[in-house]
Amino acid sequence: MQSGSINYLAVVVSAVVYWVIGALWFSPAVFGKIWMKGIGKTQEQLKEGFSYMAFVWSFIWSFIAAYGIARFLVWTGGNSIGDGFVIGLLAGISFVIAPFVINNLFERRSKSLLVINALYHVVGLIVSGLIIGAWR
């Protein structure tokens, strides 16, 4: 692969993995129960308002995030798992944790909700960086 090109297969795989991480992350077996408490909803309430489009859109946005990581790797000349890790971590800190914390200062939601929501995306971005970096 040329150093300036994006491996779209890696982006698609990253998006799928990011999406699966979310499905597991917010499941009752992992952080789902704490998350539901943080948003003030029960599992029954979430089922009532269920829409498959939420899953479709979450995958689309996971793809956009993975594409952004791939573009950052191209722009920086990153071509390894280590570079992918650094780009994913920096994106997570800069573009997820910072704005989530700013919002939380005013929304005053629980810290556990902040941590669950923010770290899901940080982990997703890091894993995307690892996958895309490995395929560069």
KOLKOL-656467 format. One line per 4 residues: their letters; for each residue x, y, z of N, C-alpha, C. Coordinates in Angstrom, 1 decimal. Layout:
% residues N
A> X/Y/Z/X/Y/Z/X/Y/Z; ... .
***
This chain:
% residues 136
MQSG> 0.8/-1.2/0.0/0.0/0.0/0.0/0.9/1.2/0.0; 0.5/2.2/-0.7/1.2/3.5/-0.8/1.1/4.2/0.6; 2.1/4.9/1.0/2.1/5.5/2.3/1.1/6.6/2.4; 0.6/7.2/1.4/-0.4/8.3/1.5/-1.8/7.8/1.2 .
SINY> -2.0/6.5/1.1/-3.4/6.1/0.9/-4.0/5.4/2.1; -5.3/5.4/2.1/-6.1/4.8/3.2/-6.5/3.4/2.8; -6.3/2.5/3.7/-6.8/1.1/3.5/-8.2/1.0/4.0; -9.1/1.0/3.0/-10.6/1.1/3.4/-11.1/-0.2/4.0 .
LAVV> -10.4/-1.3/3.7/-10.8/-2.5/4.4/-10.5/-2.4/5.9; -9.3/-1.8/6.2/-9.0/-1.6/7.6/-10.0/-0.7/8.3; -10.4/0.3/7.6/-11.4/1.3/8.1/-12.7/0.6/8.4; -13.2/-0.3/7.5/-14.4/-1.0/7.7/-14.3/-2.0/8.9 .
VSAV> -13.2/-2.7/8.9/-13.0/-3.6/10.0/-12.9/-2.9/11.4; -12.2/-1.7/11.4/-12.2/-0.9/12.6/-13.6/-0.5/13.0; -14.4/0.0/12.0/-15.7/0.4/12.4/-16.5/-0.7/13.0; -16.4/-1.9/12.4/-17.2/-3.0/12.9/-16.7/-3.3/14.3 .
VYWV> -15.4/-3.3/14.6/-14.9/-3.6/15.9/-15.3/-2.6/16.9; -15.2/-1.3/16.5/-15.7/-0.2/17.4/-17.1/-0.4/17.7; -18.0/-0.7/16.8/-19.4/-0.9/17.0/-19.6/-2.1/17.9; -18.9/-3.2/17.7/-19.0/-4.4/18.6/-18.6/-4.0/20.0 .
IGAL> -17.5/-3.3/20.2/-17.1/-2.8/21.5/-18.2/-2.1/22.2; -18.9/-1.2/21.5/-20.1/-0.5/22.0/-21.2/-1.4/22.5; -21.5/-2.4/21.7/-22.5/-3.4/22.0/-22.2/-4.1/23.3; -20.9/-4.5/23.4/-20.5/-5.2/24.7/-20.4/-4.2/25.8 .
WFSP> -19.8/-3.0/25.6/-19.6/-2.0/26.6/-20.8/-1.7/27.4; -21.9/-1.5/26.6/-23.2/-1.0/27.1/-24.1/-2.1/27.5; -23.7/-3.4/27.4/-24.5/-4.5/27.7/-24.6/-4.6/29.3; -25.7/-5.2/29.8/-25.8/-5.3/31.2/-24.7/-6.0/31.9 .
AVFG> -24.0/-6.9/31.1/-22.9/-7.7/31.7/-21.7/-6.9/32.0; -21.5/-5.7/31.3/-20.3/-4.9/31.4/-20.7/-3.6/32.2; -21.1/-2.5/31.4/-21.4/-1.3/32.1/-22.8/-0.8/31.9; -23.7/-1.7/31.3/-25.0/-1.3/30.9/-25.9/-0.9/32.1 .
KIWM> -25.8/-1.6/33.2/-26.6/-1.3/34.4/-26.2/0.0/35.0; -24.9/0.3/35.1/-24.5/1.6/35.7/-24.9/2.7/34.7; -24.7/2.5/33.4/-25.0/3.5/32.4/-26.5/3.8/32.5; -27.4/2.8/32.5/-28.8/3.0/32.6/-29.2/3.8/33.9 .
KGIG> -28.6/3.5/35.0/-28.8/4.3/36.2/-28.4/5.7/36.0; -27.2/5.9/35.3/-26.7/7.3/35.0/-27.6/8.1/34.2; -28.3/7.5/33.2/-29.2/8.2/32.3/-30.6/8.2/32.8; -30.8/7.5/34.0/-32.2/7.5/34.6/-33.2/6.7/33.8 .
KTQE> -32.8/5.6/33.2/-33.7/4.8/32.4/-33.6/3.4/32.9; -34.7/2.6/32.7/-34.7/1.2/32.9/-34.5/0.5/31.6; -34.2/-0.8/31.7/-34.1/-1.6/30.4/-35.4/-1.6/29.7; -36.5/-1.6/30.4/-37.9/-1.6/29.8/-38.1/-0.3/29.1 .
QLKE> -37.7/0.8/29.7/-37.9/2.1/29.0/-37.1/2.2/27.7; -35.9/1.6/27.8/-35.0/1.6/26.6/-35.6/0.8/25.5; -36.2/-0.4/25.9/-36.8/-1.2/24.9/-38.1/-0.6/24.2; -38.8/0.2/25.0/-40.0/0.9/24.5/-39.6/1.9/23.4 .
GFSY> -38.5/2.6/23.5/-38.1/3.5/22.5/-37.1/3.0/21.5; -37.0/1.7/21.4/-36.0/1.0/20.6/-36.2/1.3/19.1; -35.1/1.6/18.5/-35.1/1.8/17.0/-33.8/1.2/16.4; -34.0/0.4/15.4/-32.8/-0.2/14.7/-32.0/0.9/14.1 .
MAFV> -32.6/2.1/13.8/-31.9/3.2/13.2/-30.8/3.7/14.1; -30.9/3.5/15.4/-29.9/3.9/16.4/-28.6/3.1/16.1; -28.8/1.8/15.8/-27.7/0.9/15.5/-27.1/1.2/14.2; -27.9/1.5/13.2/-27.4/1.9/11.9/-26.6/3.2/12.0 .
WSFI> -27.1/4.2/12.6/-26.4/5.5/12.8/-25.1/5.3/13.6; -25.2/4.5/14.7/-24.0/4.3/15.5/-22.9/3.6/14.7; -23.3/2.7/13.7/-22.2/2.1/12.9/-21.7/3.2/11.9; -22.6/4.0/11.3/-22.1/5.0/10.4/-21.1/6.0/11.1 .
WSFI> -21.4/6.4/12.3/-20.5/7.3/13.0/-19.2/6.6/13.5; -19.3/5.3/13.7/-18.1/4.5/14.0/-17.2/4.4/12.8; -17.8/4.3/11.6/-17.1/4.3/10.4/-16.4/5.7/10.2; -17.1/6.8/10.4/-16.6/8.1/10.2/-15.4/8.3/11.2 .
AAYG> -15.5/7.8/12.4/-14.4/8.0/13.4/-13.2/7.2/13.0; -13.5/5.9/12.5/-12.3/5.1/12.0/-11.7/5.7/10.8; -12.5/6.3/9.9/-11.9/7.0/8.7/-11.0/8.2/9.2; -11.5/8.9/10.2/-10.7/10.0/10.7/-9.4/9.6/11.3 .
IARF> -9.4/8.5/12.0/-8.1/7.9/12.5/-7.2/7.6/11.3; -7.8/6.9/10.3/-7.0/6.6/9.1/-6.4/7.8/8.5; -7.2/8.9/8.3/-6.7/10.1/7.7/-5.6/10.7/8.6; -5.8/10.7/9.9/-4.7/11.3/10.8/-3.4/10.5/10.6 .
LVWT> -3.5/9.2/10.5/-2.3/8.4/10.3/-1.7/8.7/8.9; -2.4/8.9/7.9/-1.9/9.4/6.6/-1.2/10.7/6.7; -1.9/11.7/7.3/-1.3/13.0/7.5/0.0/13.0/8.3; 0.1/12.2/9.3/1.3/12.2/10.2/2.3/11.2/9.7 .
GGNS> 2.0/10.5/8.6/3.0/9.5/8.2/3.1/8.3/9.0; 2.1/8.1/9.9/2.1/6.9/10.8/1.9/5.6/10.0; 2.7/4.6/10.4/2.6/3.4/9.6/2.8/2.1/10.5; 2.4/2.2/11.7/2.6/1.0/12.6/1.5/1.0/13.7 .
IGDG> 1.5/-0.1/14.4/0.6/-0.3/15.5/0.8/0.8/16.5; 2.1/1.0/16.8/2.4/2.1/17.8/1.9/3.4/17.4; 2.1/3.8/16.1/1.6/5.1/15.6/0.1/5.1/15.8; -0.6/4.0/15.4/-2.0/3.9/15.5/-2.5/4.1/17.0 .
FVIG> -1.8/3.5/17.9/-2.1/3.6/19.3/-2.0/5.1/19.7; -0.9/5.8/19.4/-0.7/7.2/19.8/-1.8/8.1/19.2; -2.1/7.9/17.9/-3.1/8.7/17.2/-4.5/8.5/17.9; -4.8/7.2/18.1/-6.1/6.9/18.8/-6.2/7.5/20.2 .
LLAG> -5.1/7.4/20.9/-5.1/7.9/22.3/-5.2/9.5/22.3; -4.5/10.1/21.4/-4.5/11.6/21.3/-5.9/12.0/20.8; -6.5/11.3/19.9/-7.8/11.7/19.4/-8.8/11.5/20.6; -8.7/10.4/21.3/-9.6/10.2/22.4/-9.5/11.2/23.5 .
ISFV> -8.3/11.6/23.9/-8.1/12.6/24.9/-8.6/14.0/24.4; -8.2/14.4/23.2/-8.4/15.7/22.6/-9.9/15.9/22.2; -10.4/14.9/21.5/-11.7/15.1/20.9/-12.9/14.3/21.6; -12.6/13.6/22.6/-13.6/12.9/23.4/-13.6/13.4/24.9 .
IAPF> -12.5/13.1/25.6/-12.5/13.4/27.0/-12.6/14.9/27.2; -11.8/15.7/26.5/-11.9/17.1/26.8/-13.3/17.7/26.6; -14.0/17.5/25.5/-15.4/18.0/25.4/-16.4/17.4/26.3; -16.2/16.1/26.6/-17.1/15.4/27.5/-17.0/16.0/28.9 .
VINN> -15.8/16.3/29.3/-15.6/16.8/30.7/-16.2/18.3/30.7; -15.9/19.0/29.6/-16.5/20.4/29.6/-18.0/20.4/29.7; -18.6/19.5/28.9/-20.1/19.4/29.0/-20.5/19.0/30.4; -19.8/18.0/31.0/-20.2/17.5/32.3/-20.1/18.6/33.4 .
LFER> -19.2/19.5/33.2/-19.1/20.6/34.2/-20.4/21.4/34.3; -21.1/21.5/33.2/-22.4/22.2/33.2/-23.6/21.3/33.4; -23.5/20.1/32.8/-24.7/19.2/32.9/-24.7/18.6/34.3; -23.6/18.5/35.0/-23.5/17.9/36.3/-24.1/16.5/36.4 .
RSKS> -23.8/15.7/35.4/-24.2/14.3/35.5/-23.2/13.5/36.3; -23.5/12.3/36.6/-22.6/11.5/37.5/-21.3/11.3/36.8; -20.3/11.2/37.6/-18.9/11.0/37.1/-18.8/9.6/36.5; -19.6/8.6/37.0/-19.6/7.3/36.4/-20.1/7.3/35.0 .
LLVI> -21.2/8.1/34.7/-21.7/8.2/33.4/-20.7/8.8/32.4; -20.0/9.9/32.9/-19.0/10.5/32.1/-17.9/9.5/31.8; -17.4/8.8/32.8/-16.3/7.8/32.5/-16.8/6.7/31.6; -17.9/6.2/31.8/-18.4/5.1/30.9/-18.5/5.6/29.4 .
NALY> -19.2/6.7/29.2/-19.4/7.3/27.9/-18.1/7.6/27.2; -17.2/8.4/27.9/-16.0/8.8/27.3/-15.0/7.7/27.1; -14.8/6.8/28.0/-13.9/5.7/27.8/-14.3/4.8/26.7; -15.6/4.6/26.5/-16.0/3.8/25.4/-15.4/4.3/24.1 .
HVVG> -15.5/5.6/23.9/-15.0/6.2/22.6/-13.5/6.2/22.6; -12.8/6.4/23.7/-11.4/6.4/23.8/-10.9/5.0/23.4; -11.5/4.0/24.0/-11.1/2.6/23.7/-11.4/2.3/22.2; -12.5/2.7/21.7/-12.9/2.5/20.3/-11.9/3.2/19.4 .
LIVS> -11.5/4.4/19.7/-10.5/5.1/18.8/-9.1/4.5/18.9; -8.7/4.0/20.1/-7.4/3.4/20.2/-7.4/2.1/19.5; -8.4/1.3/19.6/-8.5/0.0/18.9/-8.5/0.3/17.4; -9.3/1.3/16.9/-9.3/1.6/15.5/-7.9/2.0/15.1 .
GLII> -7.2/2.8/15.9/-5.8/3.1/15.5/-4.9/1.9/15.5; -5.1/1.0/16.4/-4.2/-0.2/16.4/-4.5/-1.0/15.1; -5.8/-1.2/14.7/-6.1/-2.0/13.5/-5.6/-1.3/12.3; -5.9/0.0/12.1/-5.5/0.7/10.9/-4.0/0.8/10.8 .
GAWR> -3.4/1.1/12.0/-1.9/1.2/12.0/-1.3/-0.1/11.6; -1.8/-1.2/12.0/-1.3/-2.5/11.7/-1.3/-2.8/10.2; -2.3/-2.2/9.5/-2.5/-2.5/8.1/-1.9/-1.4/7.2; -1.1/-0.5/7.8/-0.5/0.5/6.9/0.8/0.0/6.4 .
***
